[in-house]
Amino acid sequence: MSKSIAIPDEVVMNKIYLIRSHKVMLDRDLAELYGVKAIRLREQVKRNQERFPDNFMFQLTEKEVESMVSQNAIPSKQHLGGALPYAFTEHGVLMLANVLKSEQAITMSIRIIEIFVKLRETLLTHKDILLKLEQLESKAMKQDGDIKLIFKYLRELFNPKTEPLRKIGFKRKGEE
C-alpha cells in the first residue's frame, strides 16, 4: 500500500445503503472506488460465483431499484447501467477485492471495511442513548394520556353542564 487513496469517509458512507436489513454497497459504486469498470467487476463475480454466497452478495429486484430511485438514493435507473445491480455486504466487499486483485481494489476494500467497522462501533456506542430515548418515549406516552385526562377535567370545570339544577330548601304549601 504505497499510496493512500484520498477519498473522504463521507463519500464512501454515502454509498452504503440499507437493503434487506443489510448494509450494502452497489456494484457500480464499488467499481468506481476500485478503479475498474462495472462490467469487469460483474464478470469477475460470475467467474467466482462460489466465493459469493447470498450473505456476501445478492442481486436487487426491480421493486428494490424503483424504491431506491423514488427515495432519491440513486438519481435514476440509468445510473445503474441498465441492469439490476448487485449489492455486496461487508464480507462481499472484502471478497471482491480478493477477486479483482488490483492494488487500488485491495486498498479501497480495507478502507471500506474500516468504515463498516466504524459504523458498527458508532451504532453500539449510541445503543445506550437509543435505549434511554425509548424509555423516555414510553414515559412521555404514559404522561401524554395523563395530561389529556387533566385537560378533560379542566374543560369540564371551565364549561360546567347547563342542566337546570333542582332547587333545595323548604317548600311552602302549594309550591312545587
C-alpha positions, -999 to 999 in steps of 0.1 A, spaced: 0 0 0 25 26 -12 0 53 -18 -31 63 1 -63 70 -18 -76 104 -8 -114 98 -7 -132 112 23 -150 87 45 -183 106 40 -181 98 2 -179 61 10 -205 63 37 -229 79 13 -226 48 -10 -237 24 18 -274 15 17 -296 -5 40 -313 -31 18 -330 -63 31 -317 -54 66 -281 -55 54 -257 -26 49 -246 -30 13 -227 -12 -15 -238 -14 -51 -215 -29 -78 -213 3 -97 -201 23 -67 -176 -4 -58 -163 -5 -94 -158 33 -93 -140 31 -59 -118 1 -70 -109 18 -103 -124 -8 -126 -153 -9 -150 -186 -21 -136 -188 -48 -163 -154 -61 -154 -164 -63 -117 -195 -83 -127 -175 -106 -149 -152 -115 -120 -181 -121 -98 -197 -145 -123 -164 -163 -128 -160 -167 -90 -197 -173 -81 -188 -199 -54 -170 -171 -34 -201 -150 -32 -229 -168 -12 -262 -150 -5 -249 -134 27 -220 -118 7 -239 -106 -24 -273 -105 -39 -290 -90 -69 -316 -63 -64 -351 -68 -76 -369 -44 -99 -390 -32 -70 -359 -25 -48 -344 -5 -76 -376 15 -80 -377 21 -43 -341 34 -43 -349 58 -72 -381 70 -55 -362 77 -23 -335 96 -42 -308 72 -31 -299 70 -68 -308 96 -94 -323 72 -119 -323 36 -132 -298 46 -159 -274 55 -132 -271 18 -125 -261 9 -161 -293 -5 -173 -291 -38 -154 -303 -49 -119 -273 -41 -97 -256 -65 -73 -254 -55 -37 -224 -65 -17 -223 -68 21 -192 -61 42 -179 -96 36 -187 -94 -1 -167 -62 -4 -137 -80 11 -141 -110 -12 -144 -87 -42 -110 -72 -35 -95 -107 -35 -111 -115 -68 -101 -82 -85 -65 -83 -72 -56 -48 -81 -37 -26 -56 -64 0 -56 -91 -26 -50 -72 -40 -20 -65 -6 -6 -101 6 -11 -116 -26 3 -96 -21 35 -109 15 38 -144 3 31 -142 -24 58 -128 1 83 -158 24 75 -182 -5 80 -165 -13 114 -167 24 123 -204 25 115 -209 -6 137 -190 9 166 -210 41 163 -242 21 165 -230 2 195 -219 34 212 -252 50 206 -272 20 215 -274 31 252 -286 65 240 -313 48 219 -324 27 248 -328 58 270 -347 76 243 -371 46 240 -376 47 278 -383 85 277 -407 80 248 -427 53 267 -428 76 298 -439 105 276 -467 83 261 -479 74 296 -477 111 307 -494 122 275 -525 102 285 -524 117 320 -521 152 306 -551 146 283 -571 135 313 -562 166 332 -572 188 303 -605 170 300 -613 177 337 -602 213 333 -626 218 304 -654 203 325 -645 228 353 -645 258 330 -675 247 310 -700 233 335 -730 214 323 -760 237 318 -787 213 331 -813 230 353 -805 225 389 -831 212 414 -839 238 440 -831 230 475 -846 242 507 -880 243 523 -912 244 502 -942 263 513 -976 247 509 -988 249 473 -953 253 458 -936 228 437 
